[in-house]
Amino acid sequence: MNRCYFCGTELDVGRIVGRGEICPRCHRDIRCCCNCVFHDPPASNQCREPQSETVSDRAASNFCDYFRFVDTAGEGRGNDAAQKAREEWERLFRK
């Protein structure tokens, strides 16, 4: 089941997700690092795919050739309080 990372809406997407596709509910980009199976914030470059290029905005659409939509269940992963706290901490101390 494919769900939007940001709002948890179930998405009916095919095998290939186009760069311009957006969530019908929250209007965020679907083809972004946050919706990818390889996205892993603690990993190097926040990606488990070692050959991926650096992406500056992981919540925005990009041209990554390794994108594979993560199979999720339940609410959107972006609603997790712990995940939001980690992202806030990273944003504060990244610069």
C-alpha positions in Angstrom: 0.0 0.0 0.0 1.4 3.4 -1.0 0.8 6.3 1.3 1.9 9.9 1.3 4.7 10.4 3.7 3.3 13.8 4.8 -0.4 13.2 5.3 -0.9 9.4 5.2 -3.3 9.5 2.2 -3.5 6.2 0.3 -2.2 6.8 -3.2 -3.0 4.9 -6.3 0.3 5.2 -8.1 1.8 2.9 -10.7 5.2 1.3 -10.8 6.7 4.5 -12.2 6.0 7.7 -10.2 6.4 10.8 -12.4 8.4 13.8 -11.1 5.3 16.1 -11.4 2.9 13.9 -9.4 1.5 15.4 -6.2 -0.7 14.1 -3.3 -4.3 15.0 -3.9 -4.9 15.8 -0.3 -1.8 17.8 0.9 -0.5 18.8 -2.5 3.1 17.7 -1.7 5.4 16.1 -4.1 5.1 12.3 -4.3 8.4 11.5 -6.0 10.7 12.7 -3.2 13.2 11.1 -0.8 10.7 11.0 2.0 8.5 8.6 0.0 11.5 6.4 -1.1 12.4 3.0 0.2 16.0 4.0 0.4 15.4 7.1 2.6 17.2 6.7 5.9 18.0 9.8 7.9 20.8 8.3 10.0 22.5 6.8 6.9 25.3 8.6 5.0 23.7 11.2 2.7 20.3 10.1 4.3 20.1 7.3 1.7 20.8 3.6 1.8 21.6 3.6 -1.9 25.4 4.2 -1.9 25.6 5.6 -5.4 22.9 8.2 -5.0 23.7 11.9 -5.5 23.2 14.4 -2.7 19.7 15.9 -2.6 19.4 19.3 -0.8 15.6 19.2 -0.2 14.4 15.7 0.6 10.8 16.7 0.7 10.8 18.1 -2.9 10.6 16.3 -6.2 14.0 15.2 -7.7 15.5 13.3 -10.5 17.0 10.4 -8.5 17.2 7.3 -10.6 17.1 5.0 -7.6 13.6 6.1 -6.4 11.3 3.3 -5.3 8.1 4.1 -3.6 8.1 2.7 0.0 5.3 0.3 0.9 3.7 1.8 4.0 0.8 0.9 6.3 -1.2 3.0 8.7 -0.9 6.8 9.0 1.7 8.8 7.2 5.2 8.4 8.6 5.6 12.2 8.7 3.1 12.3 11.6 5.4 10.6 14.0 6.4 13.0 16.8 9.8 11.5 17.2 10.5 11.8 13.5 9.4 15.5 13.6 11.7 16.1 16.6 14.7 14.5 14.7 14.0 16.6 11.6 13.8 19.8 13.7 17.1 19.0 15.5 18.8 18.3 12.1 17.5 21.6 10.7 18.7 23.5 13.7 22.2 22.1 13.8 22.9 21.4 10.1 24.1 24.9 9.3 
